[in-house]
């Protein structure tokens, strides 16, 4: 996914009828795994596929959720729903990346990537290959749905 993570997070937040700070947290969580791009470009020099970093490993988020959600339930119960939605947004990001990206769903058992489809290098630049692949239509659809929901919300 290139452009649809934030709109997908908006669809999730809208569907859960959130607004304000909670919606903002869901939107942030929906792009949180891609913050590893900073490390990828600024530190690592693109030597390791950024989906091998911990923000793109589902087991990492499972561990974080397993540790934090019970603590939130005990100490700040009113935040539990919002926290659950944030973890759902992160999971949604990883599921969407699985469409044509590479996600290590089986880690720590295996370091192999899982993907549904492969984008072949059919154009001179990798970005063009992604844009002209059928999966980009899915991204456009997600963006269109999010825009439709945003317009509906503004009218209400």
Secondary structure, DSSP 8 states (H G I E B T S, - for coil): --SHHHHHHHHHHHHTT--HHHHHHHHHHHHHGGGHHHHHHHTSTT-S-GGGSGGG-HHHHHHHHHHHHHHHHHH-GGGHHHHHHHHHHHHHHHHHHHHHS-B-TTTTT----B-S------SSSHHHHHHTSTHHHHHHHHHHHHHHHHHHHHH-
